[in-house]
């Protein structure tokens, strides 16, 4: 009798675990393989309990099928009659070759993608009258200096890589030698300052399958004193920024809105990693609805272990946030900004929030086109495009965003604690001190995005005095 009870318990456990693995869409085959291996070892360890032979045989066959995924395909011998002219000619169109070079890829990388030698690529370029040199910008040194100066006025702490990325985003493909010479002419003091303040951070080795497989999200609170919060998401494989925006609150609805902005542009990620703050609850629920539970659709953990997004925040601080932090603190020190006064906070948000949003958008464009030393100086955009060709992730079934029904989530099996959803930093809601007519008059009188030589300080003072 006891033996029959043990057998029934084992079969119930096996059925439940297999159903959990197969209910995911798509099925998590790695998890399924792990379950089968574990259950077979468990069955073999039970000397006095014999499960039905058909169950053991089915598990053995399933294990064999899963093992086939890791075996190379069988080799096929082909007998081919060659003509008198040697190997067949590589068929690559001029448009295809131009599209690869317009991504900014070097000839070596293009050759690897097409599976030919670099010399073959050079021959095709010669036949099509193509030249890598012709892809570079022909602007004069004075024009280049003006472009670099304009970028430095927006991002005063940006270095070589980010400035090159911003130039690429604006359509200027410039050689490294010309860019460095221009930076030395325009920003000599800044170069020396960055050289003396550089630090070395040792990070763990990071590896992920491809684009969209894992997206890192987080919120940045450097400006939370002034009711301004930055929301960001970055692709773990390519480091491409999926979204980077700012809001006046830290609510879950705002975080979800920015996340869905990234989804509209680039598609759904397979998994998302974030912390256990209140602002991520709606994103977690949406991911569980779209991708399912049980295979880590949303992975929660400490922000300090969210490596990709934490590295991004460092450059956002250096390139963007640091400027606003200094300006707002200087206004406080001068007595021009009192954070306990709703009118002062409203004027600060009216002035600096649109400027912050615009600078974050420009920073994102520059970041996505900046070369990464550890990736062979490929840019996030290039890594994204190559990864999408080599490791595509299947999109889920079409969802109308307004029609997504957030179901009740089994929080214990989802990886995110429901109780922890109530933790995090809450930004207090601020009542608008102006009437509707006064706001319209202010918008007609003062444009917060107009030119400012003091990073918006003069516009804030004008708004406050209006």
C-alpha positions as CSV (number, residue, x, y, z in Angstrom):
1,X,0.0,0.0,0.0
2,X,2.8,2.4,0.9
3,X,4.6,1.7,-2.3
4,X,1.4,2.5,-4.4
5,X,1.1,5.8,-2.5
6,X,4.7,6.7,-3.4
7,X,4.1,5.8,-7.0
8,X,1.0,8.0,-7.2
9,X,2.8,10.9,-5.6
10,X,5.7,10.5,-8.0
11,X,3.4,10.5,-11.1
12,X,1.5,13.5,-9.8
13,X,4.7,15.4,-9.3
14,X,5.9,14.5,-12.8
15,X,2.6,15.4,-14.4
16,X,2.5,18.8,-12.7
17,X,6.1,19.7,-13.6
18,X,5.7,18.7,-17.2
19,X,2.5,20.7,-17.6
20,X,4.2,23.8,-16.1
21,X,7.0,23.6,-18.6
22,X,4.7,22.9,-21.6
23,X,2.1,25.6,-20.8
24,X,4.6,28.4,-21.6
25,X,4.2,30.0,-25.0
26,X,6.7,29.2,-26.6
27,X,7.6,26.1,-24.5
28,X,10.8,26.5,-22.5
29,X,12.8,23.6,-23.8
30,X,15.8,24.2,-21.6
31,X,13.6,24.0,-18.5
32,X,11.9,20.9,-19.9
33,X,15.2,19.2,-20.4
34,X,16.2,20.1,-16.9
35,X,13.0,18.6,-15.5
36,X,13.4,15.4,-17.5
37,X,17.0,14.9,-16.4
38,X,16.1,15.5,-12.8
39,X,13.1,13.2,-12.8
40,X,15.1,10.4,-14.5
41,X,17.8,10.7,-11.8
42,X,15.1,10.7,-9.1
43,X,13.5,7.6,-10.5
44,X,16.8,5.7,-10.8
45,X,17.6,6.5,-7.2
46,X,14.4,4.8,-6.0
47,X,15.5,1.2,-5.7
48,X,12.4,-0.3,-4.0
49,X,9.8,1.6,-6.0
50,X,9.2,0.7,-9.7
51,X,7.3,3.1,-11.9
52,X,5.4,1.7,-14.9
53,X,7.7,0.8,-17.8
54,X,5.8,2.9,-20.3
55,X,6.4,6.0,-18.1
56,X,10.2,5.3,-17.9
57,X,10.3,4.6,-21.6
58,X,8.5,7.8,-22.5
59,X,10.9,9.8,-20.4
60,X,13.8,8.2,-22.1
61,X,12.4,9.0,-25.5
62,X,11.7,12.6,-24.5
63,X,15.2,12.9,-23.2
64,X,16.6,11.6,-26.5
65,X,14.6,14.1,-28.5
66,X,15.7,17.0,-26.4
67,X,19.4,15.9,-26.8
68,X,19.0,16.2,-30.6
69,X,18.9,20.0,-30.2
70,X,22.5,20.0,-29.1
71,X,23.8,17.7,-31.7
72,X,25.2,19.1,-35.0
73,X,23.1,18.3,-38.1
74,X,24.3,15.2,-40.0
75,X,26.8,15.9,-42.7
76,X,25.7,15.5,-46.3
77,X,28.0,14.6,-49.1
78,X,27.3,16.3,-52.4
79,X,29.0,15.3,-55.7
80,X,29.1,18.4,-57.9
81,X,30.6,18.6,-61.4
82,X,32.6,21.7,-61.8
83,X,33.0,23.5,-65.0
84,X,36.3,24.8,-66.5
85,X,36.0,28.2,-64.8
86,X,36.5,27.2,-61.1
87,X,34.2,28.1,-58.2
88,X,30.8,29.7,-58.7
89,X,30.7,33.5,-58.5
90,X,29.3,35.0,-55.3
91,X,25.9,36.6,-56.0
92,X,25.6,39.7,-53.9
93,X,23.7,42.7,-55.1
94,X,24.9,46.3,-55.0
95,X,21.9,47.3,-52.9
96,X,22.7,44.6,-50.3
97,X,26.3,45.6,-50.1
98,X,25.5,49.3,-49.8
99,X,23.0,48.6,-47.1
100,X,25.6,46.8,-45.0
101,X,28.2,49.6,-45.5
102,X,25.6,52.3,-44.6
103,X,25.2,50.6,-41.2
104,X,28.8,51.7,-40.7
105,X,30.2,48.1,-40.7
106,X,33.8,47.6,-41.6
107,X,34.7,45.5,-44.6
108,X,36.0,42.6,-42.3
109,X,32.6,42.4,-40.6
110,X,30.7,42.5,-44.0
111,X,32.9,39.7,-45.2
112,X,32.1,37.6,-42.1
113,X,28.4,38.2,-42.6
114,X,28.5,37.1,-46.2
115,X,30.9,34.2,-45.5
116,X,33.6,35.3,-47.9
117,X,37.1,36.8,-47.7
118,X,37.7,40.5,-47.3
119,X,39.4,40.5,-50.7
120,X,36.2,39.3,-52.4
121,X,34.3,42.2,-50.8
122,X,36.9,44.7,-52.1
123,X,36.6,43.2,-55.6
124,X,32.8,43.6,-55.6
125,X,33.2,47.2,-54.3
126,X,35.5,47.9,-57.2
127,X,33.0,46.4,-59.7
128,X,30.2,48.5,-58.3
129,X,32.4,51.6,-58.2
130,X,31.9,51.8,-54.4
131,X,34.3,53.3,-51.9
132,X,34.3,53.3,-48.2
133,X,36.0,56.7,-48.3
134,X,33.0,58.2,-50.1
135,X,30.8,57.3,-47.1
136,X,32.7,59.7,-44.9
137,X,31.5,63.3,-44.5
138,X,33.1,66.0,-46.6
139,X,32.4,68.8,-44.3
140,X,35.2,71.3,-43.6
141,X,37.1,71.4,-40.3
142,X,35.3,74.6,-39.3
143,X,31.9,73.0,-40.0
144,X,32.9,70.0,-38.0
145,X,34.0,72.2,-35.1
146,X,30.7,73.9,-35.1
147,X,28.8,70.6,-35.0
148,X,31.0,69.3,-32.1
149,X,30.6,72.7,-30.3
150,X,26.8,72.3,-30.6
151,X,26.9,68.8,-29.2
152,X,29.1,69.9,-26.3
153,X,26.7,72.7,-25.5
154,X,24.0,70.1,-25.0
155,X,26.2,67.4,-23.4
156,X,29.1,69.3,-21.9
157,X,30.6,66.2,-20.3
158,X,30.4,63.9,-23.4
159,X,33.6,62.2,-24.5
160,X,34.9,60.9,-27.9
161,X,32.5,58.0,-28.1
162,X,29.3,59.8,-27.3
163,X,30.2,62.8,-29.5
164,X,30.9,60.4,-32.4
165,X,27.6,58.7,-31.8
166,X,25.8,62.1,-31.8
167,X,27.5,63.0,-35.1
168,X,26.4,59.6,-36.6
169,X,22.9,60.1,-35.4
170,X,22.8,63.5,-37.2
171,X,24.1,61.8,-40.4
172,X,27.8,62.8,-40.2
173,X,30.1,59.9,-40.7
174,X,33.5,61.3,-39.6
175,X,36.9,59.6,-39.3
176,X,38.3,59.1,-35.8
177,X,41.4,61.2,-36.6
178,X,39.2,64.2,-37.7
179,X,36.9,63.8,-34.7
180,X,39.8,63.7,-32.1
181,X,41.5,66.7,-33.7
182,X,38.2,68.7,-33.6
183,X,37.7,67.7,-29.9
184,X,41.1,69.0,-29.1
185,X,40.4,72.3,-30.8
186,X,37.0,72.7,-29.2
187,X,37.2,71.1,-25.8
188,X,40.9,70.8,-24.7
189,X,40.0,71.6,-21.1
190,X,37.3,69.0,-21.0
191,X,39.6,66.3,-22.4
192,X,42.2,66.9,-19.7
193,X,39.4,67.0,-17.1
194,X,38.0,63.6,-18.2
195,X,41.5,62.1,-18.3
196,X,42.2,63.0,-14.7
197,X,38.8,61.9,-13.4
198,X,38.6,58.5,-15.2
199,X,38.1,55.4,-13.0
200,X,38.3,51.7,-13.7
201,X,35.3,49.6,-12.8
202,X,35.7,45.8,-12.9
203,X,32.4,44.2,-14.0
204,X,31.3,40.6,-14.3
205,X,31.3,38.9,-17.7
206,X,27.9,39.4,-19.2
207,X,26.3,37.1,-21.9
208,X,22.9,37.0,-23.4
209,X,21.6,35.2,-26.5
210,X,20.5,38.0,-28.8
211,X,18.5,41.2,-29.1
212,X,15.1,41.3,-27.3
213,X,16.0,38.2,-25.2
214,X,16.5,40.3,-22.0
215,X,15.7,44.0,-21.5
216,X,17.0,45.8,-18.4
217,X,14.7,48.6,-16.9
218,X,15.1,51.0,-14.0
219,X,14.3,54.5,-12.7
220,X,16.9,57.1,-11.9
221,X,16.3,59.4,-8.9
222,X,19.1,62.0,-9.2
223,X,16.5,64.8,-9.7
224,X,13.8,63.4,-7.5
225,X,14.2,66.3,-5.1
226,X,12.5,68.4,-7.8
227,X,9.8,65.8,-8.6
228,X,11.6,64.7,-11.8
229,X,12.3,61.0,-12.4
230,X,14.1,59.4,-15.3
231,X,12.9,56.0,-16.7
232,X,15.1,53.8,-18.9
233,X,15.2,50.5,-20.6
234,X,18.2,49.0,-22.4
235,X,18.7,45.8,-24.5
236,X,21.0,43.4,-22.8
237,X,22.6,42.0,-25.9
238,X,23.3,45.1,-28.0
239,X,23.1,47.8,-25.3
240,X,20.7,49.7,-27.5
241,X,18.4,52.1,-25.6
242,X,14.8,50.9,-25.9
243,X,13.4,54.0,-24.1
244,X,14.8,56.9,-22.1
245,X,12.4,59.5,-20.8
246,X,11.5,61.7,-17.8
247,X,8.3,62.3,-15.9
248,X,7.0,64.2,-12.9
249,X,6.1,61.1,-10.9
250,X,7.2,57.6,-10.1
251,X,3.9,55.7,-10.7
252,X,3.5,52.3,-12.3
253,X,1.3,53.8,-15.0
254,X,4.0,56.3,-16.1
255,X,6.7,53.5,-16.2
256,X,4.3,51.3,-18.3
257,X,3.7,54.1,-20.7
258,X,7.4,54.6,-21.4
259,X,7.9,50.9,-21.6
260,X,5.2,50.5,-24.2
261,X,6.7,53.4,-26.1
262,X,9.8,51.2,-26.6
263,X,7.6,48.2,-27.5
264,X,5.9,50.3,-30.3
265,X,9.3,51.2,-31.7
266,X,11.2,47.9,-31.3
267,X,8.8,45.1,-30.4
268,X,8.2,43.0,-27.3
269,X,11.2,41.7,-25.3
270,X,11.3,38.0,-24.3
271,X,12.3,38.8,-20.7
272,X,12.6,41.9,-18.6
273,X,14.8,42.5,-15.6
274,X,14.1,45.2,-13.0
275,X,13.9,45.9,-9.3
276,X,11.0,45.3,-6.9
277,X,9.9,48.9,-6.8
278,X,6.3,50.0,-7.0
279,X,6.8,51.5,-10.5
280,X,7.6,48.2,-12.1
281,X,4.4,46.3,-11.1
282,X,2.4,47.2,-14.2
283,X,5.3,46.3,-16.5
284,X,5.6,42.9,-14.7
285,X,1.9,42.2,-15.0
286,X,2.0,43.1,-18.7
287,X,5.0,40.9,-19.4
288,X,3.3,38.0,-17.6
289,X,0.2,38.5,-19.7
290,X,2.0,38.8,-23.0
291,X,4.8,36.2,-22.5
292,X,3.4,34.0,-19.7
293,X,4.6,33.0,-16.3
294,X,7.0,30.2,-15.2
295,X,10.0,31.1,-17.3
296,X,11.1,34.5,-16.0
297,X,9.1,36.9,-18.1
298,X,9.9,39.4,-15.4
299,X,13.1,38.9,-13.3
300,X,13.2,41.0,-10.1
301,X,16.3,41.7,-8.1
302,X,18.5,44.4,-6.6
303,X,19.3,47.4,-8.9
304,X,23.0,47.1,-8.1
305,X,23.0,43.7,-10.0
306,X,21.2,45.2,-13.0
307,X,24.5,45.6,-14.8
308,X,23.5,47.0,-18.2
309,X,21.2,49.7,-16.9
310,X,23.5,50.8,-14.1
311,X,26.3,51.3,-16.6
312,X,23.9,53.4,-18.7
313,X,23.0,55.6,-15.7
314,X,26.7,56.4,-15.2
315,X,26.8,57.9,-18.7
316,X,23.4,59.6,-18.4
317,X,24.7,61.3,-15.2
318,X,27.9,62.4,-16.9
319,X,26.3,63.5,-20.2
320,X,22.9,64.9,-19.1
321,X,21.7,64.7,-15.5
322,X,24.8,66.3,-14.0
323,X,24.0,69.6,-15.8
324,X,20.5,69.8,-14.5
325,X,21.6,68.8,-11.0
326,X,24.1,71.7,-10.8
327,X,21.7,74.3,-12.3
328,X,18.8,73.4,-9.9
329,X,21.1,73.2,-6.8
330,X,22.6,76.6,-7.7
331,X,19.1,78.1,-8.0
332,X,18.3,76.8,-4.5
333,X,21.6,78.2,-3.1
334,X,20.7,81.6,-4.6
335,X,17.3,81.5,-3.1
336,X,15.5,81.5,-6.5
337,X,14.1,78.0,-6.0
338,X,12.2,76.8,-2.9
339,X,11.2,73.2,-3.2
340,X,8.5,73.7,-0.5
341,X,6.7,76.2,-2.7
342,X,4.4,74.7,-5.3
343,X,4.8,77.6,-7.6
344,X,8.6,77.3,-7.6
345,X,8.3,73.6,-8.3
346,X,5.8,74.1,-11.1
347,X,8.1,76.7,-12.8
348,X,11.0,74.3,-12.4
349,X,9.1,71.5,-14.0
350,X,7.7,73.7,-16.7
351,X,11.2,74.9,-17.6
352,X,13.5,71.9,-17.1
353,X,11.3,68.8,-17.7
354,X,10.8,69.5,-21.5
355,X,14.5,70.4,-21.8
356,X,15.5,67.2,-19.9
357,X,13.3,65.1,-22.2
358,X,14.8,66.6,-25.3
359,X,18.4,66.1,-24.0
360,X,17.6,62.5,-23.1
361,X,16.3,61.9,-26.7
362,X,19.5,63.4,-28.2
363,X,21.6,61.4,-25.7
364,X,19.8,58.2,-26.7
365,X,20.4,58.8,-30.4
366,X,24.1,59.4,-29.7
367,X,24.5,56.4,-27.4
368,X,22.9,54.1,-29.9
369,X,25.5,55.1,-32.5
370,X,28.6,55.3,-30.3
371,X,31.3,52.6,-30.9
372,X,31.9,50.1,-28.1
373,X,35.5,49.1,-27.6
374,X,34.8,45.6,-26.2
375,X,32.6,44.8,-29.2
376,X,35.1,45.5,-31.9
377,X,34.0,49.1,-32.0
378,X,30.6,48.2,-33.3
379,X,27.7,50.5,-32.2
380,X,24.6,49.4,-30.3
381,X,22.6,49.9,-33.5
382,X,25.0,47.7,-35.5
383,X,24.9,45.0,-32.9
384,X,21.1,45.2,-32.8
385,X,20.8,44.8,-36.6
386,X,23.3,42.0,-36.8
387,X,21.8,40.2,-33.8
388,X,18.3,40.4,-35.3
389,X,19.6,38.7,-38.4
390,X,21.5,35.9,-36.5
391,X,19.4,35.5,-33.4
392,X,15.8,36.6,-34.0
393,X,13.2,36.3,-31.2
394,X,9.7,35.4,-32.1
395,X,7.2,38.2,-31.4
396,X,4.1,37.2,-29.3
397,X,0.6,37.2,-30.7
398,X,-0.6,40.6,-31.7
399,X,-1.9,42.6,-28.8
400,X,-3.9,45.8,-28.9
401,X,-2.4,47.9,-26.1
402,X,-5.7,49.2,-25.0
403,X,-7.1,45.7,-25.1
404,X,-4.5,43.9,-22.9
405,X,-6.4,42.3,-20.0
406,X,-4.1,42.1,-17.0
407,X,-5.1,38.8,-15.4
408,X,-4.6,37.9,-11.7
409,X,-1.0,36.8,-11.3
410,X,0.3,33.9,-9.4
411,X,3.0,36.1,-7.7
412,X,4.8,33.2,-5.9
413,X,5.6,31.4,-9.2
414,X,6.2,34.6,-11.2
415,X,9.5,35.6,-9.6
416,X,8.2,38.9,-8.2
417,X,6.9,39.2,-4.7
418,X,3.5,40.9,-4.5
419,X,4.2,42.4,-1.1
420,X,7.4,44.0,-2.4
421,X,5.4,45.8,-5.0
422,X,4.4,48.3,-2.3
423,X,8.1,49.2,-1.7
424,X,10.1,51.9,-3.4
425,X,10.3,55.6,-3.6
426,X,7.1,57.5,-4.0
427,X,7.1,61.0,-5.6
428,X,4.4,63.2,-3.9
429,X,1.7,64.6,-6.2
430,X,1.9,68.3,-6.8
431,X,-1.2,70.4,-7.3
432,X,-0.9,72.9,-10.2
433,X,-0.9,76.4,-8.7
434,X,-2.1,78.1,-11.9
435,X,-5.5,78.2,-13.5
436,X,-6.1,76.8,-17.0
437,X,-6.2,80.3,-18.6
438,X,-2.9,81.2,-16.8
439,X,-1.2,78.1,-18.1
440,X,-2.3,78.8,-21.7
441,X,-1.0,82.4,-21.4
442,X,2.3,81.1,-20.0
443,X,2.7,78.7,-22.9
444,X,2.1,81.4,-25.5
445,X,4.6,83.7,-23.7
446,X,7.5,81.4,-22.8
447,X,8.9,78.5,-24.8
448,X,10.9,76.2,-22.4
449,X,12.8,74.8,-25.3
450,X,14.0,78.1,-26.6
451,X,17.8,78.8,-26.7
452,X,19.5,79.3,-23.4
453,X,23.2,80.0,-22.7
454,X,22.8,78.9,-19.1
455,X,21.1,75.5,-19.6
456,X,17.6,77.0,-18.9
457,X,18.4,79.0,-15.8
458,X,17.4,82.3,-17.4
459,X,14.1,80.8,-18.8
460,X,13.2,79.6,-15.3
461,X,13.8,83.0,-13.8
462,X,11.6,84.5,-16.6
463,X,8.9,82.0,-15.9
464,X,8.9,82.6,-12.2
465,X,8.6,86.4,-12.7
466,X,5.9,86.0,-15.4
